[in-house]
Amino acid sequence: MFNSPRRRLAWLAAASLFVPASLFAKTPTQAFADLPNRLKISQTVVVTDATGQTTKGKVAGITASSLDVLAPDRRTLPSQTINKISRTDSPLNGTLIGAGVGIGASLLWYEGAMNSPEEGSIYVWYAVGSWLAPLAGTLLGFLIDRQDDMVPIYVAPPRKPRPSVTVAPVVARKAPAVLVMVRF
């Protein structure tokens, strides 16, 4: 099965398709000041604010205290109101990479069929391998790219609750009381 270097290389290439893309993903930062190193101007992002509303647009500018997004008009979003920033990606690059891998696999299959001592191996490649491997590679590339579409690059640190004072009456048989709860 792995008796030739070309076959070993083909099996390694095929096995690499099943490595999850999340292994190579960066963990999201909680420091807004790190965003200039992680975002590029005109990169498409989805910004989720503290109320859960999302804004999709292209990055127009980044400062230490705000993010400017073109969605379609220019919006300045202060860092205190942003809960999460995710980058989006076009499915085209993953689809093209998958098609390239599929065509490469088809060419390896073709070479194996041409050098095979079995009668009719090349006809199997013509009937199945010439179109199935490129199609499967293209589909896998598209699906892997879609899985990695909304990668969070910034997640706001947990916000501390506001200090509060709660006063509540306590009703008891023997004595009335008041419950006071203070949170910091």
The 8 nearest C-alpha neighbors of each residue, nearest first, counted from 0:
[[1, 2, 6, 3, 7, 10, 4, 5],
 [2, 0, 7, 6, 3, 4, 10, 5],
 [1, 3, 0, 4, 6, 7, 5, 8],
 [2, 4, 6, 5, 1, 7, 0, 8],
 [5, 3, 7, 6, 8, 2, 1, 9],
 [6, 4, 8, 7, 3, 9, 107, 1],
 [5, 7, 9, 3, 8, 4, 1, 10],
 [8, 6, 4, 10, 1, 5, 9, 11],
 [7, 9, 5, 11, 6, 10, 12, 4],
 [8, 10, 6, 12, 11, 7, 5, 13],
 [11, 9, 13, 7, 12, 8, 14, 6],
 [10, 12, 8, 14, 9, 13, 7, 15],
 [13, 11, 9, 15, 10, 14, 8, 16],
 [12, 14, 10, 11, 15, 16, 9, 17],
 [15, 13, 11, 16, 12, 17, 10, 18],
 [14, 16, 12, 17, 18, 13, 11, 10],
 [17, 15, 14, 13, 18, 12, 19, 139],
 [16, 18, 15, 14, 19, 13, 20, 143],
 [19, 17, 15, 16, 20, 14, 22, 21],
 [20, 18, 21, 22, 17, 16, 23, 143],
 [19, 21, 22, 23, 18, 24, 147, 143],
 [20, 22, 24, 23, 19, 147, 25, 18],
 [23, 21, 20, 24, 19, 18, 25, 26],
 [22, 24, 21, 20, 25, 19, 26, 18],
 [25, 23, 21, 22, 26, 20, 150, 147],
 [26, 24, 27, 23, 152, 21, 22, 28],
 [25, 27, 24, 28, 152, 151, 153, 150],
 [28, 26, 152, 153, 151, 154, 25, 29],
 [27, 29, 153, 30, 152, 154, 26, 33],
 [28, 30, 155, 154, 156, 153, 31, 27],
 [31, 29, 32, 28, 33, 155, 153, 34],
 [30, 32, 33, 34, 29, 63, 78, 153],
 [31, 33, 30, 63, 34, 35, 62, 64],
 [34, 32, 31, 30, 36, 35, 37, 28],
 [33, 35, 37, 36, 32, 31, 38, 153],
 [36, 34, 38, 37, 33, 61, 32, 39],
 [37, 35, 34, 33, 38, 39, 32, 61],
 [38, 36, 34, 35, 33, 39, 152, 153],
 [39, 37, 35, 34, 36, 40, 42, 58],
 [40, 38, 42, 41, 37, 58, 35, 36],
 [39, 41, 58, 42, 59, 60, 38, 57],
 [42, 40, 58, 57, 59, 39, 43, 56],
 [43, 41, 57, 39, 58, 40, 44, 38],
 [42, 44, 57, 56, 87, 86, 41, 58],
 [45, 43, 86, 85, 87, 56, 55, 57],
 [44, 46, 55, 85, 54, 84, 86, 53],
 [47, 45, 84, 54, 53, 83, 44, 55],
 [48, 46, 53, 83, 52, 82, 51, 81],
 [47, 49, 81, 82, 51, 80, 50, 52],
 [48, 50, 80, 82, 51, 81, 47, 52],
 [49, 51, 48, 52, 47, 80, 82, 53],
 [52, 50, 48, 49, 47, 53, 82, 46],
 [53, 51, 47, 50, 48, 54, 49, 46],
 [54, 52, 47, 46, 51, 45, 48, 55],
 [53, 55, 46, 45, 56, 47, 52, 70],
 [56, 54, 45, 44, 70, 46, 53, 43],
 [55, 57, 70, 69, 43, 68, 44, 54],
 [56, 58, 43, 41, 69, 42, 68, 44],
 [57, 59, 68, 41, 40, 42, 60, 67],
 [60, 58, 67, 68, 40, 41, 69, 57],
 [61, 59, 67, 58, 66, 40, 62, 68],
 [60, 62, 66, 67, 65, 35, 63, 59],
 [63, 61, 65, 64, 66, 60, 35, 32],
 [62, 64, 32, 65, 31, 61, 78, 66],
 [63, 65, 78, 62, 77, 66, 31, 79],
 [66, 64, 77, 78, 62, 76, 63, 61],
 [65, 67, 61, 76, 75, 60, 62, 68],
 [66, 68, 75, 60, 59, 74, 58, 61],
 [67, 69, 58, 59, 74, 57, 73, 56],
 [70, 68, 73, 71, 57, 56, 72, 59],
 [71, 69, 56, 72, 68, 55, 73, 57],
 [70, 72, 69, 73, 56, 68, 57, 74],
 [73, 71, 70, 69, 74, 68, 56, 75],
 [72, 74, 69, 68, 70, 71, 67, 75],
 [75, 73, 68, 67, 76, 69, 72, 70],
 [74, 76, 67, 66, 77, 68, 65, 73],
 [75, 77, 66, 65, 67, 74, 78, 80],
 [78, 76, 65, 79, 80, 64, 75, 66],
 [77, 79, 65, 64, 81, 80, 76, 31],
 [80, 78, 77, 81, 64, 82, 65, 49],
 [79, 81, 48, 49, 78, 77, 82, 76],
 [82, 80, 48, 78, 79, 83, 49, 47],
 [83, 81, 155, 48, 49, 47, 154, 80],
 [84, 82, 154, 47, 153, 46, 81, 155],
 [83, 85, 46, 153, 151, 45, 152, 47],
 [86, 84, 151, 45, 150, 152, 44, 149],
 [87, 85, 44, 150, 149, 43, 45, 151],
 [88, 86, 148, 149, 44, 43, 85, 89],
 [87, 89, 148, 90, 86, 43, 149, 144],
 [88, 90, 91, 92, 87, 148, 93, 144],
 [91, 89, 93, 92, 144, 141, 94, 88],
 [90, 92, 94, 89, 93, 95, 141, 144],
 [91, 93, 95, 94, 90, 96, 89, 144],
 [94, 92, 140, 96, 144, 141, 95, 91],
 [93, 95, 141, 140, 91, 97, 137, 92],
 [94, 96, 98, 92, 97, 93, 91, 99],
 [97, 95, 99, 93, 98, 94, 92, 100],
 [98, 96, 140, 137, 136, 100, 94, 99],
 [97, 99, 137, 101, 95, 136, 96, 133],
 [100, 98, 96, 102, 97, 101, 103, 95],
 [99, 101, 103, 97, 98, 102, 136, 104],
 [102, 100, 133, 136, 132, 98, 104, 103],
 [101, 103, 133, 105, 99, 104, 100, 98],
 [104, 102, 100, 106, 101, 105, 99, 107],
 [103, 105, 101, 107, 102, 106, 108, 100],
 [104, 106, 102, 108, 103, 107, 132, 128],
 [105, 107, 109, 103, 108, 104, 102, 110],
 [108, 106, 104, 110, 109, 105, 111, 103],
 [107, 109, 105, 111, 106, 110, 112, 104],
 [110, 108, 106, 112, 107, 111, 105, 113],
 [111, 109, 107, 113, 112, 108, 106, 114],
 [110, 112, 108, 114, 109, 113, 115, 107],
 [111, 113, 121, 109, 120, 115, 110, 114],
 [114, 112, 110, 111, 115, 121, 109, 120],
 [115, 113, 111, 112, 110, 116, 109, 117],
 [114, 116, 112, 117, 113, 111, 120, 118],
 [115, 117, 118, 114, 120, 113, 112, 119],
 [118, 116, 115, 120, 119, 112, 114, 121],
 [117, 119, 120, 116, 115, 121, 122, 112],
 [118, 120, 122, 121, 117, 123, 112, 124],
 [121, 119, 112, 123, 122, 118, 117, 124],
 [120, 122, 112, 124, 123, 119, 113, 125],
 [123, 121, 125, 119, 124, 120, 126, 127],
 [124, 122, 126, 120, 121, 125, 127, 119],
 [123, 125, 128, 121, 127, 122, 126, 129],
 [126, 124, 122, 129, 123, 127, 128, 121],
 [125, 127, 123, 124, 122, 128, 129, 130],
 [128, 126, 124, 131, 129, 125, 123, 130],
 [129, 127, 124, 131, 130, 132, 105, 125],
 [128, 130, 125, 124, 127, 105, 131, 132],
 [129, 131, 128, 133, 132, 127, 134, 105],
 [132, 130, 134, 128, 133, 127, 135, 129],
 [131, 133, 101, 135, 105, 134, 128, 130],
 [134, 132, 101, 102, 136, 98, 135, 131],
 [133, 135, 131, 137, 132, 136, 130, 138],
 [136, 134, 138, 132, 137, 133, 131, 139],
 [137, 135, 101, 97, 98, 133, 139, 134],
 [136, 138, 98, 97, 134, 140, 94, 135],
 [137, 139, 135, 141, 140, 136, 134, 142],
 [138, 140, 142, 136, 141, 137, 135, 143],
 [141, 139, 97, 94, 93, 137, 143, 138],
 [140, 142, 94, 138, 144, 93, 139, 143],
 [143, 141, 145, 139, 144, 140, 138, 146],
 [142, 144, 146, 140, 145, 141, 139, 147],
 [143, 145, 93, 141, 147, 142, 146, 90],
 [146, 144, 148, 142, 147, 143, 141, 90],
 [147, 145, 143, 144, 148, 142, 149, 20],
 [146, 148, 144, 145, 149, 150, 143, 20],
 [149, 147, 145, 87, 146, 88, 150, 144],
 [148, 150, 87, 85, 86, 147, 151, 88],
 [149, 151, 85, 86, 148, 147, 152, 87],
 [152, 150, 85, 153, 84, 27, 149, 86],
 [151, 153, 27, 85, 84, 28, 150, 154],
 [154, 152, 28, 27, 84, 83, 151, 29],
 [153, 155, 83, 29, 82, 27, 28, 156],
 [156, 154, 82, 29, 83, 157, 153, 81],
 [155, 157, 29, 158, 154, 30, 82, 28],
 [158, 156, 155, 159, 154, 82, 160, 29],
 [159, 157, 156, 160, 155, 161, 82, 79],
 [158, 160, 157, 161, 162, 183, 156, 182],
 [161, 159, 158, 162, 183, 182, 163, 157],
 [162, 160, 163, 159, 183, 182, 158, 164],
 [161, 163, 183, 182, 160, 164, 181, 159],
 [164, 162, 182, 181, 161, 165, 183, 180],
 [163, 165, 181, 180, 182, 166, 162, 179],
 [166, 164, 180, 179, 181, 167, 163, 178],
 [165, 167, 179, 178, 180, 164, 168, 177],
 [168, 166, 178, 177, 169, 179, 165, 180],
 [169, 167, 177, 178, 176, 170, 166, 175],
 [170, 168, 176, 177, 175, 178, 171, 167],
 [169, 171, 175, 168, 176, 172, 174, 177],
 [170, 172, 174, 175, 173, 169, 176, 168],
 [173, 171, 174, 170, 175, 169, 176, 168],
 [172, 174, 171, 175, 170, 176, 169, 177],
 [175, 173, 171, 172, 176, 170, 169, 177],
 [174, 176, 170, 171, 169, 173, 177, 172],
 [177, 175, 169, 168, 174, 178, 170, 171],
 [176, 178, 168, 169, 167, 179, 166, 175],
 [179, 177, 167, 166, 168, 169, 180, 176],
 [178, 180, 166, 165, 177, 167, 181, 164],
 [179, 181, 165, 164, 166, 178, 182, 163],
 [180, 182, 164, 163, 165, 179, 183, 162],
 [183, 181, 162, 163, 164, 180, 161, 160],
 [182, 162, 181, 163, 161, 160, 159, 164]]
